Amino acid sequence: MNLSNIHNIYFIGIGGIGMSALARYFKANGKYVAGYDKTQTTITDSLEDLGINVHFEDSVANLNTRFLNPETTLVVFTPAVRKSNMELTYFNNNGFQVLKRSQVLGLITQNTFCLAVAGTHGKTTTTSILGHLLNECNVPLTAFLGGISENYNSNLILNGTEVSVVEADEFDRSFLTLHPDMACITSMDADHLDIYGDASELIKTFKDFTKQLKPNGKLFIKNGLPLNGITYGIEDDADYSAQNITIQNGTYLFDVKTPKTILKQFQFNLPGRHNLSNALVALAMSLEYGLTKPQISKALASYQGVKRRFTYQIKRDDLVFIDDYAHHPEEINAIHQAVSEMYPNDKVLVVFQPHLFSRTQDFAQEFGESLSQFDEILLLDIYPARELPIEGVTSDWLLSLIDNKNKKLVLKQTVIQHIKQSEAKIILTLGAGDIGAEVSKIKAALEDEN
């Protein structure tokens, strides 16, 4: 498909983080863009501020007549949308070109120098660091982010079209539409077992992704993964290794051992060794791309993070409130490590909203173990997203697997009340569901109390 012949692009599920980045991209490139989503959010509001029409009722009657010509219209949908969606059904039955978001990303990036970030954890942060490093060094790039960058207040960095930076998403095997020049794999922990069935099939698909690299492409892998490539790691024998790590005022200072030399004194402002690992591979890819150490060092020091990725909402001597997207046991473990490193002597309260019945069922024991590490736990009901309930899979059941006396199952409507009753100095909200919408309310309530 030649995208230059397409004038109108309609998105079904336009409020999704990846979908909205594509919508912004096409709008910036002069296309007529509109879409449907089931829920109005700050993301859909920001799209409408750009002049992109969004409606929230699944009805063909809402379609602008500009989108009714199959010759000039491309329809993009996300697999998170139900197959019974009436608009999607209409387009499928009437000769329109209907593509998944991942297929469109493949089309956009095929004629660019593409850097792709894969892994079950760390994709969004790594992609945003990499995009920021290249952008600060004035590389002509477009970066599609799976979160809202604090530096750009957007999920799209647009500074040219010669280079693309993308998240290579393993969900629904989406990343097999990409053909990158450089790629990294941050992790291959079991996830999306509703799609893959078991962990071995997930690992096989990651191996299939490595075969998608263009000839002479470079693959970067977290040290210890069962793959061949340029390795990276923290204080180990990897090809690229972070060494001499110290923390000053909540900031990492470190050196990098490369295959050829040792580069001194990098600064990185995000807490947690998982974030330091993400920064390291973005740094390694930037070096291999051709950027210099002084360029990268300056750019890395100015990186501010991604919203809902260890985002400080309140940071006072007497109270710290952090919000994070963590929705997998390994991600929760990473948050615990970061908090323990930054606040080793303080009591920590975690508010966790499980995401998906299937994920809760698949990792119930691991969730129980990861949550048990915190001093106090408030557990919300499972956020279903695209799923129907599974018998016996409830937050009450998950609560029983948490080995900690200070635990409660609470309603979203009463969570602020329970937080206020806690003596914890460190408050965490974790989850990939709609808990993010509660963060501003919690922050306001805690600030009012001061």
C-alpha positions as CSV (number, residue, x, y, z in Angstrom):
1,M,0.0,0.0,0.0
2,N,1.2,3.5,-0.9
3,L,0.2,5.7,2.1
4,S,0.7,8.9,-0.1
5,N,-2.5,7.9,-2.0
6,I,-4.5,7.8,1.2
7,H,-6.0,11.1,2.2
8,N,-8.4,10.0,5.1
9,I,-7.5,7.9,8.0
10,Y,-10.1,6.6,10.5
11,F,-9.1,5.0,13.8
12,I,-11.2,2.6,15.8
13,G,-9.9,2.7,19.3
14,I,-8.2,6.1,18.7
15,G,-7.7,6.8,22.4
16,G,-5.2,3.9,22.9
17,I,-1.7,5.1,23.6
18,G,-0.2,3.6,20.4
19,M,-3.2,4.5,18.2
20,S,-3.2,8.1,19.3
21,A,0.5,8.4,18.4
22,L,-0.3,7.3,14.9
23,A,-3.2,9.7,14.7
24,R,-0.9,12.6,15.7
25,Y,1.6,11.4,13.1
26,F,-0.9,11.4,10.2
27,K,-2.5,14.7,11.3
28,A,1.0,16.3,11.3
29,N,1.5,14.9,7.8
30,G,-1.6,16.5,6.4
31,K,-4.0,13.6,6.4
32,Y,-7.7,14.1,7.5
33,V,-7.9,12.1,10.7
34,A,-10.9,11.1,13.0
35,G,-11.9,8.2,15.1
36,Y,-14.0,6.4,17.6
37,D,-13.3,5.3,21.2
38,K,-15.6,4.0,23.9
39,T,-14.3,6.4,26.6
40,Q,-13.4,10.1,26.7
41,T,-10.0,10.6,28.3
42,T,-7.2,13.2,28.5
43,I,-5.7,11.5,25.4
44,T,-8.9,11.9,23.4
45,D,-9.2,15.5,24.7
46,S,-5.7,16.2,23.5
47,L,-6.5,14.8,20.0
48,E,-9.5,17.0,19.8
49,D,-7.3,20.0,20.7
50,L,-5.3,19.2,17.5
51,G,-8.5,19.3,15.4
52,I,-9.0,15.5,15.3
53,N,-12.7,14.7,15.6
54,V,-13.4,11.9,18.1
55,H,-16.8,10.4,19.0
56,F,-17.8,7.9,21.7
57,E,-20.8,6.0,20.3
58,D,-20.2,3.0,18.1
59,S,-22.4,3.9,15.2
60,V,-21.9,4.1,11.4
61,A,-24.2,7.1,11.5
62,N,-21.4,9.1,13.2
63,L,-19.0,8.6,10.3
64,N,-18.1,11.7,8.3
65,T,-18.9,11.3,4.7
66,R,-15.2,11.8,3.9
67,F,-14.5,8.3,5.3
68,L,-17.1,6.5,3.1
69,N,-14.9,6.3,0.0
70,P,-12.8,3.1,0.1
71,E,-10.4,4.4,-2.5
72,T,-9.1,7.3,-0.4
73,T,-9.7,5.9,3.2
74,L,-7.5,3.8,5.4
75,V,-9.1,2.3,8.5
76,V,-6.8,1.5,11.5
77,F,-8.0,-0.6,14.4
78,T,-6.5,-2.0,17.6
79,P,-7.0,-5.7,18.6
80,A,-8.3,-4.4,21.9
81,V,-11.6,-3.5,20.0
82,R,-14.2,-6.2,20.1
83,K,-14.8,-7.9,16.7
84,S,-18.5,-7.1,17.1
85,N,-17.8,-3.4,16.9
86,M,-20.4,-2.0,14.4
87,E,-18.0,0.5,12.7
88,L,-15.3,-2.2,12.2
89,T,-17.9,-4.6,10.8
90,Y,-19.1,-1.9,8.3
91,F,-15.6,-1.2,7.0
92,N,-14.7,-4.9,6.8
93,N,-17.9,-5.6,4.8
94,N,-17.6,-2.7,2.3
95,G,-14.3,-3.1,0.6
96,F,-12.2,-0.8,2.8
97,Q,-8.5,-1.2,3.6
98,V,-8.6,-2.2,7.3
99,L,-5.2,-2.7,9.0
100,K,-4.0,-3.3,12.5
101,R,-2.0,-0.5,14.2
102,S,1.1,-2.8,14.0
103,Q,0.7,-3.2,10.2
104,V,0.5,0.5,9.7
105,L,3.7,1.0,11.8
106,G,5.3,-1.6,9.5
107,L,4.3,0.5,6.5
108,I,5.5,3.8,8.0
109,T,8.9,2.4,9.1
110,Q,9.8,0.2,6.1
111,N,11.6,3.0,4.2
112,T,13.3,4.4,7.2
113,F,16.3,3.5,9.4
114,C,14.3,1.7,12.1
115,L,15.3,1.2,15.7
116,A,12.8,-1.1,17.5
117,V,12.5,-1.8,21.2
118,A,11.0,-5.2,22.2
119,G,10.5,-6.9,25.6
120,T,7.8,-7.8,28.0
121,H,8.9,-5.0,30.3
122,G,10.7,-1.7,29.7
123,K,9.6,-1.0,26.1
124,T,8.0,2.4,26.7
125,T,10.8,3.8,28.9
126,T,13.5,2.5,26.7
127,T,11.8,3.8,23.5
128,S,11.3,7.2,25.1
129,I,14.9,7.4,26.2
130,L,16.2,6.4,22.8
131,G,13.9,8.8,21.0
132,H,15.0,11.6,23.3
133,L,18.7,10.9,22.9
134,L,18.4,10.9,19.1
135,N,16.2,13.9,19.0
136,E,18.5,16.0,21.3
137,C,21.3,15.1,18.9
138,N,19.2,16.4,16.0
139,V,18.7,13.1,14.2
140,P,15.8,13.4,11.7
141,L,13.5,11.0,13.4
142,T,9.9,10.1,14.2
143,A,9.5,8.2,17.5
144,F,6.2,6.4,18.4
145,L,6.0,6.0,22.2
146,G,3.7,3.8,24.3
147,G,3.4,6.5,26.9
148,I,3.3,10.2,27.4
149,S,6.9,11.6,27.5
150,E,7.5,14.1,30.3
151,N,10.0,16.0,28.0
152,Y,7.5,16.4,25.1
153,N,4.2,16.0,26.8
154,S,3.3,13.7,23.9
155,N,3.6,10.1,22.7
156,L,5.1,11.3,19.4
157,I,8.5,12.9,18.8
158,L,8.5,14.4,15.3
159,N,11.8,15.8,14.0
160,G,12.0,14.2,10.5
161,T,11.2,11.0,8.6
162,E,14.6,9.4,7.9
163,V,14.8,7.5,11.2
164,S,12.0,5.8,13.1
165,V,12.0,4.6,16.7
166,V,9.2,2.3,17.7
167,E,8.0,-0.1,20.4
168,A,8.0,-3.6,19.0
169,D,4.9,-5.0,20.8
170,E,4.7,-8.7,21.5
171,F,1.0,-8.6,22.2
172,D,-0.9,-10.4,19.4
173,R,2.6,-11.0,17.7
174,S,2.4,-7.4,16.5
175,F,6.1,-6.9,16.2
176,L,6.4,-9.4,13.4
177,T,5.2,-6.6,11.0
178,L,8.5,-4.7,11.6
179,H,11.8,-5.0,9.8
180,P,14.3,-3.0,12.0
181,D,17.9,-2.0,11.3
182,M,18.6,-2.1,15.1
183,A,16.5,-3.8,17.8
184,C,16.8,-4.6,21.4
185,I,15.1,-7.1,23.7
186,T,14.8,-6.0,27.3
187,S,13.1,-9.1,28.7
188,M,11.1,-12.2,27.8
189,D,9.2,-13.0,31.0
190,A,6.0,-14.9,30.6
191,D,3.0,-12.6,29.8
192,H,0.0,-12.5,27.4
193,L,-0.5,-16.2,28.0
194,D,-4.1,-15.7,26.8
195,I,-2.5,-15.1,23.4
196,Y,0.4,-17.5,23.5
197,G,-0.8,-20.4,25.7
198,D,2.6,-20.9,27.4
199,A,5.9,-19.2,28.0
200,S,7.8,-21.4,25.4
201,E,5.6,-20.1,22.6
202,L,6.2,-16.5,23.7
203,I,10.0,-17.1,23.6
204,K,9.7,-18.7,20.2
205,T,7.9,-15.6,18.9
206,F,10.7,-13.4,20.3
207,K,13.2,-15.5,18.4
208,D,11.0,-15.1,15.3
209,F,11.2,-11.3,15.9
210,T,15.0,-11.4,15.8
211,K,14.8,-12.9,12.3
212,Q,12.9,-9.8,11.2
213,L,16.1,-7.7,11.4
214,K,17.3,-6.3,8.0
215,P,20.6,-7.8,6.7
216,N,23.5,-6.7,8.8
217,G,21.1,-5.5,11.5
218,K,22.2,-5.2,15.1
219,L,20.4,-6.9,18.0
220,F,21.0,-5.9,21.6
221,I,19.9,-8.3,24.3
222,K,19.7,-8.1,28.1
223,N,22.6,-10.2,29.4
224,G,21.3,-13.7,30.3
225,L,18.5,-14.0,27.7
226,P,18.8,-17.2,25.5
227,L,19.6,-15.2,22.3
228,N,22.7,-14.2,20.4
229,G,23.5,-10.5,20.0
230,I,25.2,-7.5,21.6
231,T,24.7,-7.9,25.3
232,Y,24.1,-5.2,28.0
233,G,23.8,-5.4,31.7
234,I,24.4,-3.9,35.1
235,E,27.8,-4.4,36.8
236,D,28.5,-7.6,34.8
237,D,30.5,-8.9,31.9
238,A,28.2,-7.8,29.1
239,D,29.4,-6.1,26.0
240,Y,27.9,-2.9,27.3
241,S,27.9,-2.7,31.1
242,A,27.1,0.0,33.6
243,Q,29.9,0.2,36.2
244,N,31.0,2.3,39.2
245,I,27.3,3.1,40.0
246,T,26.6,5.7,42.7
247,I,23.5,7.6,43.8
248,Q,23.6,11.3,44.6
249,N,20.4,13.1,45.5
250,G,18.3,10.4,43.9
251,T,20.3,10.5,40.6
252,Y,22.4,7.7,39.2
253,L,26.0,8.4,38.3
254,F,27.8,5.7,36.4
255,D,30.4,4.7,33.8
256,V,29.9,2.5,30.8
257,K,32.2,-0.3,29.7
258,T,31.8,-0.8,25.9
259,P,33.4,-3.5,23.7
260,K,36.2,-1.0,23.0
261,T,36.7,1.3,25.9
262,I,35.3,2.8,29.2
263,L,33.2,5.9,29.0
264,K,33.1,8.0,32.1
265,Q,30.5,9.9,34.1
266,F,26.9,9.5,32.8
267,Q,24.0,11.0,34.8
268,F,20.5,9.5,34.8
269,N,17.7,10.8,36.9
270,L,15.1,8.0,37.1
271,P,15.2,5.7,40.1
272,G,15.5,1.9,39.9
273,R,18.0,-0.5,38.3
274,H,15.4,-1.5,35.8
275,N,15.4,2.1,34.5
276,L,19.1,2.2,34.6
277,S,19.2,-0.9,32.4
278,N,16.7,0.7,30.0
279,A,18.9,3.8,29.8
280,L,22.0,1.6,29.2
281,V,20.6,-0.1,26.1
282,A,19.3,3.2,24.7
283,L,22.8,4.6,25.2
284,A,24.4,1.5,23.5
285,M,22.1,1.7,20.5
286,S,22.8,5.5,20.2
287,L,26.5,4.8,20.2
288,E,26.2,2.1,17.6
289,Y,24.1,4.4,15.5
290,G,27.0,6.9,15.5
291,L,26.3,9.5,18.2
292,T,29.2,10.6,20.4
293,K,29.7,10.3,24.1
294,P,29.5,14.0,24.8
295,Q,26.2,14.3,22.8
296,I,24.7,11.3,24.6
297,S,25.8,12.3,28.0
298,K,24.2,15.7,27.8
299,A,21.0,14.3,26.3
300,L,20.7,11.6,28.9
301,A,21.1,14.0,31.8
302,S,18.0,16.0,30.5
303,Y,15.7,13.0,30.2
304,Q,12.7,13.4,32.5
305,G,10.8,10.1,32.1
306,V,7.4,8.9,31.0
307,K,4.1,9.7,32.8
308,R,3.0,6.8,35.0
309,R,6.5,5.3,35.0
310,F,7.7,5.9,38.6
311,T,6.2,9.3,38.4
312,Y,6.5,11.4,41.5
313,Q,3.2,13.1,42.3
314,I,4.3,14.4,45.7
315,K,7.9,14.5,46.9
316,R,8.3,16.0,50.3
317,D,10.5,15.2,53.3
318,D,7.4,13.8,55.2
319,L,5.5,12.3,52.3
320,V,6.2,10.7,48.9
321,F,3.5,9.7,46.4
322,I,4.6,7.7,43.3
323,D,2.4,6.4,40.5
324,D,3.5,3.6,38.1
325,Y,1.9,1.5,35.3
326,A,3.4,-1.7,36.7
327,H,0.9,-4.6,36.1
328,H,3.1,-7.7,36.0
329,P,4.9,-9.3,39.1
330,E,8.4,-8.6,37.7
331,E,7.4,-4.9,37.2
332,I,6.2,-4.8,40.8
333,N,9.5,-6.4,41.9
334,A,11.3,-3.7,40.0
335,I,9.3,-0.9,41.7
336,H,10.0,-2.5,45.1
337,Q,13.8,-2.5,44.3
338,A,13.7,1.1,43.3
339,V,11.8,2.3,46.4
340,S,14.0,0.2,48.7
341,E,17.1,1.7,47.2
342,M,15.8,5.3,47.4
343,Y,13.9,5.0,50.7
344,P,15.5,2.1,52.6
345,N,14.1,3.1,56.1
346,D,10.6,4.2,55.3
347,K,7.3,2.4,55.5
348,V,5.7,1.8,52.1
349,L,2.0,1.5,51.2
350,V,1.1,0.0,47.8
351,V,-2.4,0.4,46.1
352,F,-2.6,-2.2,43.4
353,Q,-5.3,-2.7,40.7
354,P,-4.9,-6.1,39.0
355,H,-5.2,-5.9,35.2
356,L,-7.0,-8.7,33.3
357,F,-8.6,-11.8,34.8
358,S,-6.3,-14.0,32.7
359,R,-3.1,-12.3,33.8
360,T,-4.2,-12.5,37.5
361,Q,-5.0,-16.2,37.0
362,D,-1.7,-17.0,35.3
363,F,0.5,-15.2,37.8
364,A,-1.5,-15.3,41.0
365,Q,1.3,-16.9,43.1
366,E,3.9,-14.4,41.7
367,F,1.6,-11.5,42.3
368,G,1.1,-12.7,45.9
369,E,4.9,-12.9,46.4
370,S,5.7,-9.5,44.8
371,L,3.0,-7.6,46.8
372,S,3.9,-9.3,50.1
373,Q,7.2,-7.4,50.0
374,F,5.5,-4.1,50.8
375,D,4.7,-2.9,54.4
376,E,1.0,-2.4,53.6
377,I,-1.3,-3.4,50.7
378,L,-4.6,-2.0,49.5
379,L,-6.0,-4.2,46.7
380,L,-8.6,-3.0,44.2
381,D,-11.0,-5.1,42.1
382,I,-9.6,-6.6,38.9
383,Y,-9.8,-4.3,35.9
384,P,-11.3,-6.4,33.1
385,A,-10.2,-4.4,30.0
386,R,-11.2,-6.6,27.1
387,E,-12.0,-9.7,29.1
388,L,-15.1,-11.4,30.7
389,P,-14.8,-12.7,34.3
390,I,-13.2,-16.1,35.0
391,E,-14.9,-18.1,37.7
392,G,-12.9,-18.0,40.9
393,V,-10.4,-15.4,39.7
394,T,-11.1,-12.4,42.0
395,S,-9.2,-9.9,44.0
396,D,-10.4,-11.5,47.2
397,W,-8.7,-14.7,46.0
398,L,-5.5,-12.9,45.1
399,L,-5.6,-11.2,48.6
400,S,-5.5,-14.6,50.2
401,L,-2.2,-15.3,48.4
402,I,-0.5,-12.2,49.9
403,D,1.6,-13.2,52.9
404,N,1.2,-10.0,54.9
405,K,-1.1,-9.1,57.8
406,N,-1.4,-5.4,56.6
407,K,-3.6,-6.1,53.6
408,K,-7.1,-5.0,52.6
409,L,-9.5,-5.4,49.7
410,V,-10.9,-1.9,49.1
411,L,-13.3,-0.1,46.7
412,K,-12.0,2.5,44.4
413,Q,-14.5,5.0,45.9
414,T,-13.0,4.5,49.4
415,V,-9.3,4.2,48.5
416,I,-8.4,7.8,49.5
417,Q,-10.0,7.2,53.0
418,H,-7.8,4.1,53.5
419,I,-4.7,5.9,52.3
420,K,-5.3,8.7,54.8
421,Q,-5.6,6.2,57.6
422,S,-2.1,4.8,56.9
423,E,1.1,5.9,58.6
424,A,3.2,5.1,55.6
425,K,5.5,7.8,54.3
426,I,5.8,6.3,50.8
427,I,2.5,5.8,48.9
428,L,2.5,3.9,45.6
429,T,-0.4,3.4,43.1
430,L,0.3,0.6,40.6
431,G,-1.7,-0.9,37.7
432,A,-2.5,-0.6,34.0
433,G,-6.3,-0.1,34.4
434,D,-8.3,3.0,35.3
435,I,-6.4,3.5,38.5
436,G,-4.5,6.2,36.6
437,A,-7.7,8.3,36.6
438,E,-7.7,8.2,40.5
439,V,-4.1,9.6,40.8
440,S,-5.0,13.3,40.6
441,K,-7.8,12.8,43.2
442,I,-5.4,11.0,45.6
443,K,-2.8,13.7,45.1
444,A,-5.3,16.5,45.8
445,A,-6.6,14.7,48.9
446,L,-3.1,14.2,50.3
447,E,-2.0,17.8,49.6
448,D,-5.2,19.1,51.2
449,E,-4.3,17.1,54.3
450,N,-0.9,18.9,54.6
